[in-house]
Amino acid sequence: MMVKEELHKLDPAIDVFQITAEIYTGEYVIVQVIDILGKIIKSEVLKEMPYKGIEINLHDQAEGIYLVNILKSGHEPLMKKVMIIHK
């Protein structure tokens, strides 16, 4: 029940979404997109996380819920759920 309520709070993105993590601006990070089955479908190593964040395009993936992890050595991962829809 809690998961269902949580999913209703997600704002859907149409193919592309922007990820920002101001606390990691200028830092070396790894950004991963993970599907509902736990498979990493996209991974990007950034030598410096831009202040404006990065744009992630999932037009070639199925509609649904994905997890985005931002990983930095020595820190807990930042995780965010995104919902992708195609128009």
N, C-alpha and C positions, 0 to 999 in steps of 0.2 A: 504493500500500500504506500509506504513512504517513497519508494522509487517512482511509482506512478505520479505522485504529487510533485516530486522533484522534476520529472520530465516535462510537466506542464509549464514549468517556470523557464524553460529554455527558449531563447529567441532563435528561430531558425535562420540559417545562413543559406544563401543561394549560391552554391558551388564554391564560393570564395569567402574567407573570413580573415580578419586581422587579429594577430596575437601581440599583445604588449606586456612587458614585465619591467616596469620602471626600476624596480630594485636591482635588476640585472643589466641595466643599460651600460654598455661598454664592456661587459663581462663575456668571457668564453662560456657558451652554453650549448646544449644539444636540445633541439626541439623534435619531439616525436608525436606522430598521430597514430593512435591505436584503434583498431576496429572493435566491435562488440565481442568478438571471439578472442581478443587479446593479441592479435597479430599486428606488428608494427608495419603500417602501410606507407609511411613516409617518415624520413628522419633527415634532419639537416643540422650540420655542425656550423655554429656561428662563432668566429673568432671574437667578434664584438656584437652584442645584441644592440641593434639600433634603437634610439629613443622612440622613434615612431613605430617600432615593432616590425613584424614581418607579415607578409601576406601569404596565406596558404590556400592553394587551389585544389579542391577535391572533385572537380567536374568529372573525372574519370572513375570515381568511386560510387557505390550504391548510396541511395538516400538512407539516412539513419543517424544513429547516435555514435559519436566518436569521442575518445578521450585525447586531450592534448597534454603532454608532459613537457615541462621545461626543466632540464636537468643541469645542475651546476655542482661540481665536485665539492664535497664537504657540506652540502645543504640538502634538505628534504626536497623532493620534487614538487614543483607547482603543478597542480592538475586542474583541468577545466573540461567540462563536457560541452560539446557542440552538437547541434543538430543540422544536418545537411539535407536540403531539398533541391530538386531540379525543376526548373520552369521551362 
